[in-house]
């Protein structure tokens, strides 16, 4: 797991776990979650021209963090209407 995008994802999760342990599900945690998502999306967007796989991974990971905190059932991409 020496790929930079995986290391960044692990660091993001560690930070979110720390924030969640400190703030619970409060507004402060939500602010940190959004900040982490923005960092992942910014890094992913910056890699789109050179490293497509890493870029798509970071962008999808940011999306997954967002979807994980939405109410309702998750519908996989393969089951979503076109």
N, CA, C and O atoms as CSV, one atom per row, in Angstrom:
chain,resi,resn,atom,element,x,y,z
A,1,UNK,N,N,0.840,-1.183,0.000
A,1,UNK,CA,C,0.000,0.000,0.000
A,1,UNK,C,C,0.880,1.239,0.000
A,1,UNK,O,O,0.711,2.123,0.840
A,2,UNK,N,N,1.799,1.308,-0.916
A,2,UNK,CA,C,2.701,2.443,-0.967
A,2,UNK,C,C,2.287,3.478,-2.009
A,2,UNK,O,O,3.034,4.417,-2.282
A,3,UNK,N,N,1.094,3.310,-2.594
A,3,UNK,CA,C,0.619,4.282,-3.561
A,3,UNK,C,C,0.168,5.532,-2.811
A,3,UNK,O,O,-0.537,5.430,-1.807
A,4,UNK,N,N,0.568,6.708,-3.291
A,4,UNK,CA,C,0.241,7.952,-2.583
A,4,UNK,C,C,-1.258,8.172,-2.363
A,4,UNK,O,O,-1.661,8.701,-1.328
A,5,UNK,N,N,-2.083,7.768,-3.336
A,5,UNK,CA,C,-3.522,7.977,-3.172
A,5,UNK,C,C,-4.093,7.114,-2.049
A,5,UNK,O,O,-5.025,7.531,-1.362
A,6,UNK,N,N,-3.538,5.907,-1.857
A,6,UNK,CA,C,-3.994,5.054,-0.767
A,6,UNK,C,C,-3.530,5.608,0.580
A,6,UNK,O,O,-4.275,5.582,1.560
A,7,UNK,N,N,-2.325,6.096,0.621
A,7,UNK,CA,C,-1.802,6.696,1.854
A,7,UNK,C,C,-2.652,7.899,2.245
A,7,UNK,O,O,-2.981,8.073,3.418
A,8,UNK,N,N,-3.012,8.740,1.255
A,8,UNK,CA,C,-3.859,9.899,1.526
A,8,UNK,C,C,-5.228,9.457,2.050
A,8,UNK,O,O,-5.760,10.074,2.973
A,9,UNK,N,N,-5.795,8.415,1.483
A,9,UNK,CA,C,-7.090,7.909,1.947
A,9,UNK,C,C,-7.004,7.413,3.390
A,9,UNK,O,O,-7.906,7.660,4.190
A,10,UNK,N,N,-5.924,6.719,3.717
A,10,UNK,CA,C,-5.739,6.240,5.094
A,10,UNK,C,C,-5.609,7.418,6.047
A,10,UNK,O,O,-6.217,7.414,7.118
A,11,UNK,N,N,-4.833,8.419,5.678
A,11,UNK,CA,C,-4.669,9.613,6.522
A,11,UNK,C,C,-6.005,10.329,6.699
A,11,UNK,O,O,-6.315,10.814,7.788
A,12,UNK,N,N,-6.797,10.395,5.625
A,12,UNK,CA,C,-8.111,11.033,5.705
A,12,UNK,C,C,-8.999,10.293,6.702
A,12,UNK,O,O,-9.671,10.920,7.521
A,13,UNK,N,N,-9.004,8.965,6.635
A,13,UNK,CA,C,-9.821,8.183,7.559
A,13,UNK,C,C,-9.339,8.328,8.997
A,13,UNK,O,O,-10.152,8.406,9.918
A,14,UNK,N,N,-8.037,8.364,9.194
A,14,UNK,CA,C,-7.495,8.556,10.545
A,14,UNK,C,C,-7.934,9.902,11.100
A,14,UNK,O,O,-8.325,9.999,12.264
A,15,UNK,N,N,-7.871,10.935,10.277
A,15,UNK,CA,C,-8.291,12.272,10.717
A,15,UNK,C,C,-9.778,12.276,11.050
A,15,UNK,O,O,-10.185,12.831,12.071
A,16,UNK,N,N,-10.587,11.662,10.196
A,16,UNK,CA,C,-12.025,11.633,10.450
A,16,UNK,C,C,-12.362,10.846,11.716
A,16,UNK,O,O,-13.257,11.232,12.467
A,17,UNK,N,N,-11.654,9.757,11.952
A,17,UNK,CA,C,-11.877,8.990,13.185
A,17,UNK,C,C,-11.538,9.828,14.407
A,17,UNK,O,O,-12.245,9.777,15.413
A,18,UNK,N,N,-10.456,10.601,14.324
A,18,UNK,CA,C,-10.075,11.469,15.432
A,18,UNK,C,C,-11.132,12.552,15.645
A,18,UNK,O,O,-11.534,12.822,16.776
A,19,UNK,N,N,-11.575,13.168,14.552
A,19,UNK,CA,C,-12.604,14.210,14.660
A,19,UNK,C,C,-13.901,13.644,15.220
A,19,UNK,O,O,-14.562,14.284,16.038
A,20,UNK,N,N,-14.268,12.428,14.772
A,20,UNK,CA,C,-15.504,11.825,15.248
A,20,UNK,C,C,-15.403,11.468,16.734
A,20,UNK,O,O,-16.374,11.618,17.476
A,21,UNK,N,N,-14.239,11.001,17.165
A,21,UNK,CA,C,-14.053,10.689,18.580
A,21,UNK,C,C,-14.131,11.951,19.434
A,21,UNK,O,O,-14.590,11.912,20.576
A,22,UNK,N,N,-13.678,13.067,18.872
A,22,UNK,CA,C,-13.675,14.322,19.608
A,22,UNK,C,C,-15.020,15.031,19.564
A,22,UNK,O,O,-15.495,15.538,20.580
A,23,UNK,N,N,-15.632,15.066,18.381
A,23,UNK,CA,C,-16.830,15.881,18.175
A,23,UNK,C,C,-18.114,15.091,18.011
A,23,UNK,O,O,-19.190,15.689,18.023
A,24,UNK,N,N,-18.053,13.775,17.856
A,24,UNK,CA,C,-19.253,12.995,17.590
A,24,UNK,C,C,-19.798,13.336,16.220
A,24,UNK,O,O,-19.036,13.419,15.257
A,25,UNK,N,N,-21.087,13.534,16.116
A,25,UNK,CA,C,-21.711,13.872,14.831
A,25,UNK,C,C,-22.115,15.341,14.787
A,25,UNK,O,O,-23.030,15.715,14.053
A,26,UNK,N,N,-21.445,16.159,15.559
A,26,UNK,CA,C,-21.808,17.570,15.672
A,26,UNK,C,C,-21.444,18.360,14.416
A,26,UNK,O,O,-20.877,17.826,13.462
A,27,UNK,N,N,-21.783,19.631,14.446
A,27,UNK,CA,C,-21.467,20.516,13.322
A,27,UNK,C,C,-19.963,20.612,13.091
A,27,UNK,O,O,-19.517,20.746,11.952
A,28,UNK,N,N,-19.185,20.545,14.161
A,28,UNK,CA,C,-17.736,20.594,14.019
A,28,UNK,C,C,-17.222,19.401,13.217
A,28,UNK,O,O,-16.350,19.550,12.361
A,29,UNK,N,N,-17.765,18.217,13.498
A,29,UNK,CA,C,-17.367,17.032,12.740
A,29,UNK,C,C,-17.770,17.177,11.280
A,29,UNK,O,O,-16.993,16.857,10.380
A,30,UNK,N,N,-18.983,17.658,11.049
A,30,UNK,CA,C,-19.451,17.834,9.673
A,30,UNK,C,C,-18.557,18.814,8.912
A,30,UNK,O,O,-18.292,18.617,7.727
A,31,UNK,N,N,-18.094,19.862,9.584
A,31,UNK,CA,C,-17.190,20.831,8.950
A,31,UNK,C,C,-15.866,20.163,8.585
A,31,UNK,O,O,-15.332,20.395,7.500
A,32,UNK,N,N,-15.339,19.341,9.479
A,32,UNK,CA,C,-14.090,18.623,9.203
A,32,UNK,C,C,-14.283,17.601,8.079
A,32,UNK,O,O,-13.405,17.432,7.232
A,33,UNK,N,N,-15.421,16.929,8.075
A,33,UNK,CA,C,-15.725,15.972,7.013
A,33,UNK,C,C,-15.729,16.673,5.658
A,33,UNK,O,O,-15.142,16.174,4.697
A,34,UNK,N,N,-16.380,17.814,5.581
A,34,UNK,CA,C,-16.415,18.565,4.324
A,34,UNK,C,C,-15.023,19.033,3.912
A,34,UNK,O,O,-14.687,19.037,2.728
A,35,UNK,N,N,-14.223,19.424,4.886
A,35,UNK,CA,C,-12.849,19.843,4.592
A,35,UNK,C,C,-12.029,18.685,4.018
A,35,UNK,O,O,-11.289,18.860,3.050
A,36,UNK,N,N,-12.166,17.513,4.618
A,36,UNK,CA,C,-11.453,16.330,4.122
A,36,UNK,C,C,-11.921,15.979,2.714
A,36,UNK,O,O,-11.104,15.651,1.854
A,37,UNK,N,N,-13.227,16.047,2.474
A,37,UNK,CA,C,-13.760,15.769,1.143
A,37,UNK,C,C,-13.201,16.762,0.122
A,37,UNK,O,O,-12.850,16.370,-0.991
A,38,UNK,N,N,-13.115,18.022,0.482
A,38,UNK,CA,C,-12.572,19.039,-0.427
A,38,UNK,C,C,-11.113,18.765,-0.743
A,38,UNK,O,O,-10.689,18.914,-1.889
A,39,UNK,N,N,-10.342,18.367,0.256
A,39,UNK,CA,C,-8.923,18.049,0.033
A,39,UNK,C,C,-8.800,16.876,-0.940
A,39,UNK,O,O,-8.009,16.926,-1.883
A,40,UNK,N,N,-9.584,15.823,-0.709
A,40,UNK,CA,C,-9.537,14.653,-1.588
A,40,UNK,C,C,-9.953,15.015,-3.010
A,40,UNK,O,O,-9.330,14.572,-3.975
A,41,UNK,N,N,-10.999,15.815,-3.138
A,41,UNK,CA,C,-11.467,16.206,-4.480
A,41,UNK,C,C,-10.461,17.111,-5.183
A,41,UNK,O,O,-10.248,16.989,-6.389
A,42,UNK,N,N,-9.848,18.009,-4.436
A,42,UNK,CA,C,-8.846,18.894,-5.031
A,42,UNK,C,C,-7.646,18.086,-5.526
A,42,UNK,O,O,-7.174,18.289,-6.645
A,43,UNK,N,N,-7.161,17.174,-4.693
A,43,UNK,CA,C,-6.017,16.339,-5.083
A,43,UNK,C,C,-6.400,15.452,-6.262
A,43,UNK,O,O,-5.615,15.295,-7.197
A,44,UNK,N,N,-7.590,14.874,-6.229
A,44,UNK,CA,C,-8.051,14.046,-7.336
A,44,UNK,C,C,-8.144,14.829,-8.630
A,44,UNK,O,O,-7.711,14.351,-9.678
A,45,UNK,N,N,-8.704,16.027,-8.567
A,45,UNK,CA,C,-8.829,16.864,-9.763
A,45,UNK,C,C,-7.463,17.246,-10.314
A,45,UNK,O,O,-7.285,17.341,-11.529
A,46,UNK,N,N,-6.503,17.466,-9.431
A,46,UNK,CA,C,-5.168,17.863,-9.888
A,46,UNK,C,C,-4.436,16.713,-10.587
A,46,UNK,O,O,-3.483,16.945,-11.331
A,47,UNK,N,N,-4.877,15.480,-10.350
A,47,UNK,CA,C,-4.237,14.312,-10.955
A,47,UNK,C,C,-4.928,13.844,-12.239
A,47,UNK,O,O,-4.432,12.931,-12.899
A,48,UNK,N,N,-6.055,14.446,-12.603
A,48,UNK,CA,C,-6.835,13.959,-13.743
A,48,UNK,C,C,-6.052,13.928,-15.048
A,48,UNK,O,O,-6.269,13.040,-15.873
A,49,UNK,N,N,-5.153,14.872,-15.249
A,49,UNK,CA,C,-4.412,14.917,-16.510
A,49,UNK,C,C,-3.239,13.952,-16.557
A,49,UNK,O,O,-2.787,13.582,-17.641
A,50,UNK,N,N,-2.743,13.541,-15.407
A,50,UNK,CA,C,-1.535,12.715,-15.405
A,50,UNK,C,C,-1.738,11.298,-14.871
A,50,UNK,O,O,-1.129,10.357,-15.380
A,51,UNK,N,N,-2.562,11.137,-13.880
A,51,UNK,CA,C,-2.732,9.837,-13.230
A,51,UNK,C,C,-4.225,9.530,-13.068
A,51,UNK,O,O,-4.806,9.768,-12.009
A,52,UNK,N,N,-4.827,9.007,-14.117
A,52,UNK,CA,C,-6.278,8.807,-14.132
A,52,UNK,C,C,-6.764,7.864,-13.037
A,52,UNK,O,O,-7.773,8.135,-12.385
A,53,UNK,N,N,-6.052,6.760,-12.832
A,53,UNK,CA,C,-6.478,5.797,-11.812
A,53,UNK,C,C,-6.484,6.401,-10.424
A,53,UNK,O,O,-7.454,6.248,-9.681
A,54,UNK,N,N,-5.411,7.083,-10.069
A,54,UNK,CA,C,-5.312,7.719,-8.751
A,54,UNK,C,C,-6.360,8.808,-8.605
A,54,UNK,O,O,-6.975,8.950,-7.548
A,55,UNK,N,N,-6.562,9.576,-9.664
A,55,UNK,CA,C,-7.548,10.660,-9.627
A,55,UNK,C,C,-8.945,10.099,-9.392
A,55,UNK,O,O,-9.683,10.589,-8.537
A,56,UNK,N,N,-9.305,9.064,-10.160
A,56,UNK,CA,C,-10.638,8.483,-10.011
A,56,UNK,C,C,-10.816,7.875,-8.627
A,56,UNK,O,O,-11.896,7.973,-8.045
A,57,UNK,N,N,-9.775,7.249,-8.094
A,57,UNK,CA,C,-9.869,6.672,-6.754
A,57,UNK,C,C,-10.159,7.755,-5.720
A,57,UNK,O,O,-11.063,7.596,-4.900
A,58,UNK,N,N,-9.404,8.855,-5.746
A,58,UNK,CA,C,-9.595,9.918,-4.752
A,58,UNK,C,C,-10.958,10.579,-4.895
A,58,UNK,O,O,-11.607,10.881,-3.893
A,59,UNK,N,N,-11.399,10.807,-6.120
A,59,UNK,CA,C,-12.709,11.421,-6.331
A,59,UNK,C,C,-13.828,10.485,-5.869
A,59,UNK,O,O,-14.796,10.927,-5.251
A,60,UNK,N,N,-13.693,9.212,-6.164
A,60,UNK,CA,C,-14.702,8.245,-5.729
A,60,UNK,C,C,-14.700,8.078,-4.212
A,60,UNK,O,O,-15.755,7.900,-3.602
A,61,UNK,N,N,-13.526,8.134,-3.610
A,61,UNK,CA,C,-13.428,8.020,-2.148
A,61,UNK,C,C,-14.116,9.209,-1.485
A,61,UNK,O,O,-14.833,9.039,-0.499
A,62,UNK,N,N,-13.904,10.403,-2.014
A,62,UNK,CA,C,-14.580,11.592,-1.479
A,62,UNK,C,C,-16.095,11.442,-1.622
A,62,UNK,O,O,-16.844,11.777,-0.704
A,63,UNK,N,N,-16.540,10.942,-2.766
A,63,UNK,CA,C,-17.971,10.713,-2.970
A,63,UNK,C,C,-18.509,9.682,-1.981
A,63,UNK,O,O,-19.604,9.844,-1.442
A,64,UNK,N,N,-17.736,8.620,-1.744
A,64,UNK,CA,C,-18.165,7.576,-0.804
A,64,UNK,C,C,-18.310,8.134,0.603
A,64,UNK,O,O,-19.248,7.776,1.315
A,65,UNK,N,N,-17.398,9.002,1.012
A,65,UNK,CA,C,-17.514,9.619,2.336
A,65,UNK,C,C,-18.782,10.459,2.427
A,65,UNK,O,O,-19.444,10.487,3.465
A,66,UNK,N,N,-19.113,11.137,1.343
A,66,UNK,CA,C,-20.331,11.954,1.337
A,66,UNK,C,C,-21.577,11.063,1.398
A,66,UNK,O,O,-22.486,11.316,2.189
A,67,UNK,N,N,-21.617,10.034,0.572
A,67,UNK,CA,C,-22.777,9.139,0.517
A,67,UNK,C,C,-22.963,8.407,1.842
A,67,UNK,O,O,-24.094,8.143,2.251
A,68,UNK,N,N,-21.874,8.083,2.509
A,68,UNK,CA,C,-21.959,7.349,3.774
A,68,UNK,C,C,-22.722,8.129,4.841
A,68,UNK,O,O,-23.266,7.537,5.773
A,69,UNK,N,N,-22.762,9.438,4.710
A,69,UNK,CA,C,-23.419,10.265,5.721
A,69,UNK,C,C,-24.791,10.757,5.289
A,69,UNK,O,O,-25.393,11.583,5.975
A,70,UNK,N,N,-25.297,10.263,4.162
A,70,UNK,CA,C,-26.626,10.637,3.696
A,70,UNK,C,C,-27.663,9.675,4.257
A,70,UNK,O,O,-27.371,8.497,4.460
A,71,UNK,N,N,-28.873,10.169,4.510
A,71,UNK,CA,C,-29.923,9.264,4.982
A,71,UNK,C,C,-30.417,8.377,3.842
A,71,UNK,O,O,-30.242,8.696,2.666
A,72,UNK,N,N,-31.025,7.284,4.209
A,72,UNK,CA,C,-31.611,6.404,3.213
A,72,UNK,C,C,-30.680,5.287,2.802
A,72,UNK,O,O,-29.539,5.191,3.252
A,73,UNK,N,N,-31.209,4.446,1.932
A,73,UNK,CA,C,-30.477,3.273,1.471
A,73,UNK,C,C,-29.534,3.644,0.335
A,73,UNK,O,O,-29.861,4.474,-0.513
A,74,UNK,N,N,-28.375,3.026,0.330
A,74,UNK,CA,C,-27.417,3.214,-0.764
A,74,UNK,C,C,-27.808,2.310,-1.920
A,74,UNK,O,O,-28.088,1.126,-1.733
A,75,UNK,N,N,-27.822,2.881,-3.114
A,75,UNK,CA,C,-28.107,2.105,-4.320
A,75,UNK,C,C,-26.830,2.059,-5.146
A,75,UNK,O,O,-26.361,3.100,-5.607
A,76,UNK,N,N,-26.252,0.862,-5.346
A,76,UNK,CA,C,-25.020,0.757,-6.124
A,76,UNK,C,C,-25.209,1.302,-7.534
A,76,UNK,O,O,-26.319,1.303,-8.067
A,77,UNK,N,N,-24.125,1.762,-8.125
A,77,UNK,CA,C,-24.174,2.318,-9.470
A,77,UNK,C,C,-24.781,1.329,-10.454
A,77,UNK,O,O,-25.518,1.725,-11.357
A,78,UNK,N,N,-24.479,0.052,-10.288
A,78,UNK,CA,C,-24.981,-0.965,-11.214
A,78,UNK,C,C,-26.493,-1.136,-11.166
A,78,UNK,O,O,-27.081,-1.678,-12.102
A,79,UNK,N,N,-27.129,-0.684,-10.093
A,79,UNK,CA,C,-28.582,-0.818,-9.945
A,79,UNK,C,C,-29.320,0.493,-10.148
A,79,UNK,O,O,-30.548,0.527,-10.065
A,80,UNK,N,N,-28.605,1.559,-10.411
A,80,UNK,CA,C,-29.247,2.863,-10.615
A,80,UNK,C,C,-29.779,2.991,-12.029
A,80,UNK,O,O,-29.164,2.513,-12.982
A,81,UNK,N,N,-30.943,3.648,-12.157
A,81,UNK,CA,C,-31.468,3.851,-13.516
A,81,UNK,C,C,-30.558,4.793,-14.307
A,81,UNK,O,O,-29.946,5.701,-13.745
A,82,UNK,N,N,-30.484,4.566,-15.594
A,82,UNK,CA,C,-29.632,5.386,-16.461
A,82,UNK,C,C,-30.197,6.752,-16.704
A,82,UNK,O,O,-29.591,7.554,-17.414
